[in-house]
Amino acid sequence: MRLSSSLAKYSAIILALVLSPACAAPPADPERFSAAALKSDFDALYEGLQAAHFDLYARRPKDEYDAAYRDERRAISGPMTRTEAEVRFQQFVAYGNIAHANIAFPSAAYEAFREAGGKAFPLSIRFVGDDLMIADDMSGVSPSLAGARIVSINGESVEAVEKRLSAHLSADSAYLARTMLEFRFGALLWLDGGEVETFDLGIETPDGAPRRVTAPALARDALVDPEDAAFDLDWNERRHAVIDGVGYLRPGPFYNNAPDAADMWDNAAFKAFIDEAFAAFAAAEVPAILIDIRANPGGDNSFSDHMVAWFADRPFKFASHFYVKVSAATTASNAERLQPGDETSISARYAAAFEKAKPGDIIDFDLGDGRPRDGARYEGKVFILIDRHSYSNATTLAALAQDYGFATILGEETSDLATTYGAMEQFTLPNTGIVVSYPKAHIIRPNGDLAARGVVPDIAIASPLRAKDDEMLKDALRLILREIGDD
């Protein structure tokens, strides 16, 4: 969901988590900031978060956060580069356990390291419950480590490694942190420990046998393409088809993903694609549609609302309440988006509301309704397939469809929250220029449930660790065919 340029930053954060690696090493000959300048910025960081964050202490008691602030401030004893300060300050922000409060990890240094032949972790990982599993093995070790459970890394338990790496991540839950780790585990190992030559692994093979193995750290051009690579979804794919008599729609991200897009929020091409898909489904007279939003980074609700309007039977809202905390930082950030003469945009409406409030006030901001489309609509059964990597507006879409009864939700629980602290804004620290993102709003899902968890599917479908084909999609289609066959 976007609804304003500030809310869109959430999707940008998720895209950064999904598509770009973390980094920490400073660039060559960087500027260094004195301890005094760093402490001054650290003070500004905490003061800014307290003033502007919707609820900085939602998941951490204030006395614990105050103690962490004092400890971290005392630990600033010498100069740092901006990158070093970003990583250090981000750990403090991440302590609050809210995904939308963060300092983005810079990727340039890690990319430079890898482009120069830097060696890193050669395995892709996946959490299955509490177990850290090897999804794909690019190390060249024989036999392949794919499918094995990792017990230890360089003599350290997996539990300890997870705790150490997760301290860098802003996440509302361990489940969300683990989905982030699935994308940047190797980069975070480098962030925390630098380059190493090998990784000594304690593993348990798929047949349950314990084993110790040494996997080499590898440069990108030395990674070995696995012969038995597991199926992987393309997050950027837009596709529609009729499969076994069921309409299948993979809408892709809810923004303009054309490589040459001048405006990522121009939804004209997306709308045309959605209209084409539903016209094809109507022509085929399909009794059911499956909308696949797995591995979806989200985007703008002006995209997804157009799709929902094809099958909604009444007006809808993505949130039952959209509570916004007024602050000087939020007012200033919003003012930067205002255009001369603009009286109708979301930013203009925010500005009008802020004028009637004072810093610290909470306002219940009305974002208006989405509406069913005029003319023909799809009136068959709708199913939506989700997974742990259905983020941002994909999570919101699933919650909306579930709460209004527009669709049956299939798959696995989203790691992103259905009721969340979001609508991100930013402020900048005066000495280092570090940009701090924070949530100005508490966004309550349509049914009013305040629980801090993802969208729980109506019918669970497990996502396999490794498979040659899209088994999750096959399971969903079998379930749909069985249901429509019973009617």
Secondary structure, 3 states (H helix, E strand, C coil): CCCCHHHHHHHHHHHHHHHCCCCCCCCCCCCEECHHHHHHHHHHHHHHHHHHCCCCCCCCCHHHHHHHHHHHHHHCCCCEEHHHHHHHHHHHHHCCCCCCCECCCCCHHHHHHHHCCCCECCEEEEEECCEEEEEEECCCCCCCCCCCEEEEECCEEHHHHHHHHHCCCCCCCHHHHHHHHHHHHHHHHHHHHCCCCEEEEEEECCCCCEEEEEEECECHHHCCCCCCCCCCCCCCCCEEEEECCEEEEECCCECCCCCCCCCCCCCHHHHHHHHHHHHHHHHHCCCEEEEECCCECCECHHHHHHHHCCCCCCCECCCCEEEEECCHHHHHHHHCCCCCCCCCCHHHHHHHHHHCCCCCCEEECCCCCECCCCCCCCCCEEEEEECCCECCHHHHHHHHHHHCCCCEEEECCCCCCCCEEEEEEEEECCCCCCEEEEEEEEEECCCCCCCCCCCCCCEECCCCCCCCCCHHHHHHHHHHHHHHHHC
